[in-house]
Structures are given as structure tokens and as C-alpha cells.
Amino acid sequence: MNGDLLALLADLDEEQRQVALYLRERVRDACIGSTGKRNQRGSLEWMFSAEAGNEPGPSFRDCCAALGARHWVVQLRVQVQFWLDAARFTGAIPMACPPPAIIIEEASFKAGSAGAWAARRVWEWPGVTPGELAQSAPDFVRGEEILPTLEHLEDQGIVIPNMDGMLWYCVGRNPLNKAGKPVRSWASYWRNE
């Protein structure tokens, strides 16, 4: 365990410590699938499912609530990790819940209905390519609009491509500053929301 987690755990009571460790393990499985694709899929569904899971144990939202964390900020941070790891999903996360309302509202304001659709689709399918988005685009989004829409959302920090610009991720706020350096505290973007 790293020092930050040890410091956090020291401030929690025993029940919260158990919840934090459980949440950490499920997040780790969702991000790296360290124990196999089956556990990764289960953890992804546990974190991102629009429906309450049928799994035994606490729900993702209950774990976040027990720790005083906003579930959607944790989900966004996991999306950032997908980008950092250059994770490539072969399709949408099963039964994915919608992205946080603030993300959809901002995408819609900045890039219209095409932007709102693109942000939602990239959230559901981390590592999607513009071509894959074009294949699944609804009637109101023309294929040639996909890349310019993604680039506009990138300028706003809502989505971010990998290094070669082929895979896209919905991170809500770009974790890099304008010089391309990591921001000191990505989570600080969400303190007042």
C-alpha cells in the first residue's frame, strides 16, 4: 500500500477501513483485470451498471457513501485511469449508466446534441475510435462530424485521446494542463460540485 492510502485508512473507523479496502480492490479489478476478465467485467458492471447489481456485498454507491465520496467522481477517476493505461475496450461497458449529468450538460452546451451523444458514447466505451463512433452514430450525427466534435470536446477537457489520437476517453476534466503536464490535483476540479 502506498503512503496516501495508509494515511487515509488511519483516519477511518474499522468499518470504513474495510469498505475502503473493498472499494480499492474492486477499482483495481475494473482497471487492470488483474484476476482475469471475469472479475474485470464483474467489477466494471458493479461500478458502472445502470441497474443495481445482483452481487452479494455492498453496492458501489453504498461504498462511496460510506466513505463520503461522490460516486460519479470516483467513476470519472476510473475513466482517467483507463486513459492512463491506454485501456482498449472491445465494446461498451455492459449496462453502462449515463455519465454524470454535469458532463452531459457541459458537452451539450459546448458541442450541441452531437457533443452530448459523443461524450456519453465515449463514457460507455473507453478507448473507442472515431471510426467505431461513426459506425454507431445516430441519424442526427453525421460521420464527418465525429472527429471535429471530439476535438471540440477535447478543447473543453471533457474527452481526451491517447497519445496517437486514435483512442478516446471521457474524463470530465483533462488531467493535463495546457503544457501537457499532469495537473497537481485532478480531483480539485470537483470540490464545489
C-alpha positions in Angstrom: 0.0 0.0 0.0 1.2 3.5 -0.7 1.6 6.2 1.9 -1.5 8.1 0.8 -3.8 5.1 1.3 -2.2 4.4 4.7 -2.8 8.0 5.8 -6.4 7.8 4.6 -7.0 4.5 6.3 -5.6 5.8 9.6 -8.4 8.4 9.7 -11.2 5.9 9.2 -13.0 3.7 11.7 -12.8 -0.1 11.2 -15.9 -0.4 9.2 -14.9 2.4 6.8 -11.4 0.8 6.5 -13.0 -2.4 5.3 -15.2 -0.5 2.9 -12.2 1.4 1.5 -10.2 -1.7 1.0 -13.1 -3.4 -0.7 -13.6 -0.4 -3.0 -9.9 -0.3 -3.8 -9.9 -3.9 -4.7 -12.9 -3.6 -7.0 -11.5 -0.5 -8.6 -8.2 -2.3 -9.2 -10.0 -5.2 -10.8 -12.0 -2.9 -13.0 -8.9 -1.1 -14.2 -6.4 -3.9 -14.7 -8.4 -7.0 -14.6 -5.5 -8.5 -12.5 -7.5 -11.6 -11.6 -9.0 -12.2 -15.0 -11.5 -10.9 -17.5 -14.4 -12.3 -15.5 -13.5 -10.3 -12.4 -12.8 -7.3 -14.5 -16.2 -7.5 -16.2 -17.9 -8.0 -12.8 -16.2 -5.0 -11.3 -16.9 -2.8 -14.3 -20.6 -3.8 -14.1 -20.5 -3.2 -10.3 -19.1 0.3 -10.8 -20.9 1.4 -13.9 -24.1 -0.5 -14.2 -27.3 1.5 -14.6 -29.1 -1.3 -12.6 -28.4 -2.3 -9.1 -26.1 -5.4 -9.1 -27.3 -8.8 -8.0 -23.9 -9.4 -6.4 -23.7 -10.1 -2.7 -21.9 -7.4 -0.7 -22.2 -3.7 -0.7 -23.1 -1.7 -3.8 -20.6 0.7 -5.4 -22.8 3.7 -4.4 -23.1 2.4 -0.9 -19.3 2.1 -0.6 -18.8 5.6 -1.9 -21.5 7.0 0.5 -19.9 5.2 3.5 -16.6 7.0 2.7 -18.2 10.4 2.0 -17.2 10.2 -1.7 -19.3 11.2 -4.7 -19.7 8.1 -6.8 -19.6 9.9 -10.1 -16.2 11.5 -9.2 -14.8 8.0 -8.4 -16.2 6.8 -11.8 -14.6 9.7 -13.6 -11.3 8.9 -11.9 -11.5 5.4 -13.1 -12.1 6.7 -16.6 -8.9 8.8 -16.2 -7.1 5.5 -15.2 -8.4 3.9 -18.4 -6.8 6.7 -20.3 -3.5 6.5 -18.4 -3.4 2.7 -19.0 -4.4 3.2 -22.7 -7.1 0.6 -22.0 -8.9 -0.6 -25.1 -12.4 -2.0 -24.6 -13.8 -4.0 -27.5 -17.3 -2.6 -26.9 -19.4 -0.7 -24.4 -19.4 -1.5 -20.7 -22.5 -3.7 -20.2 -25.5 -1.8 -19.0 -23.4 1.3 -18.5 -25.0 4.1 -16.5 -25.0 7.5 -18.1 -22.1 9.8 -17.4 -22.5 12.4 -14.7 -25.2 15.0 -15.6 -22.6 17.8 -15.3 -20.6 16.2 -18.1 -23.6 15.8 -20.5 -24.8 19.3 -19.8 -21.3 20.8 -20.5 -20.9 18.7 -23.6 -24.3 19.7 -24.9 -23.6 23.4 -24.1 -20.2 23.3 -25.9 -21.0 21.0 -28.8 -24.8 20.6 -29.1 -26.6 17.3 -29.3 -23.7 15.7 -31.2 -21.4 16.6 -28.3 -23.7 15.2 -25.7 -24.1 12.0 -27.7 -20.3 11.7 -28.2 -19.5 12.3 -24.5 -22.0 9.6 -23.5 -20.8 7.1 -26.0 -17.1 7.6 -25.1 -18.0 7.2 -21.4 -19.7 3.9 -22.2 -16.9 2.7 -24.4 -13.5 3.7 -23.1 -10.8 3.6 -25.8 -13.3 3.9 -28.7 -12.0 5.1 -32.1 -13.7 7.8 -34.2 -14.5 5.1 -36.8 -16.3 3.0 -34.3 -18.2 6.0 -33.1 -19.2 6.8 -36.7 -20.5 3.3 -37.2 -22.8 3.6 -34.2 -23.8 7.2 -34.7 -27.5 8.1 -34.6 -29.2 9.9 -37.5 -28.6 13.4 -36.0 -24.8 12.9 -36.0 -23.1 12.7 -39.4 -19.9 10.6 -39.6 -17.8 13.5 -40.7 -18.8 15.4 -37.6 -17.4 12.8 -35.2 -13.7 13.9 -35.1 -14.4 17.6 -35.1 -16.9 17.1 -32.2 -14.4 15.0 -30.3 -11.7 17.6 -30.9 -14.0 20.4 -29.6 -14.8 18.3 -26.5 -11.1 17.8 -26.0 -10.5 21.5 -26.1 -13.1 21.8 -23.3 -11.3 19.0 -21.4 -14.3 16.7 -21.4 -12.7 13.9 -23.5 -9.1 13.1 -24.2 -7.4 11.0 -26.8 -4.4 8.7 -26.2 -1.0 9.7 -27.5 -1.6 8.8 -31.1 -5.1 10.3 -31.1 -6.9 7.1 -32.0 -8.5 6.0 -28.7 -10.8 8.4 -26.8 -11.8 8.6 -23.1 -14.3 10.6 -21.2 -12.5 12.1 -18.3 -14.7 15.1 -17.4 -11.8 17.4 -16.9 -8.5 17.0 -18.7 -5.8 15.6 -16.3 -3.1 17.5 -18.1 -2.5 21.3 -18.1 -2.0 23.3 -21.4 1.7 22.4 -21.3 0.9 18.7 -21.3 1.9 18.2 -17.7 -0.3 16.4 -15.1 -2.4 18.8 -13.0 -1.5 18.8 -9.4 -4.9 17.7 -8.2 -7.4 16.4 -10.8 -9.9 15.8 -8.0 -9.8 19.5 -7.0 -11.9 20.3 -10.1 -14.9 18.7 -8.4 -14.7 20.2 -4.9 -17.5 22.7 -5.4 -19.8 20.5 -7.4 
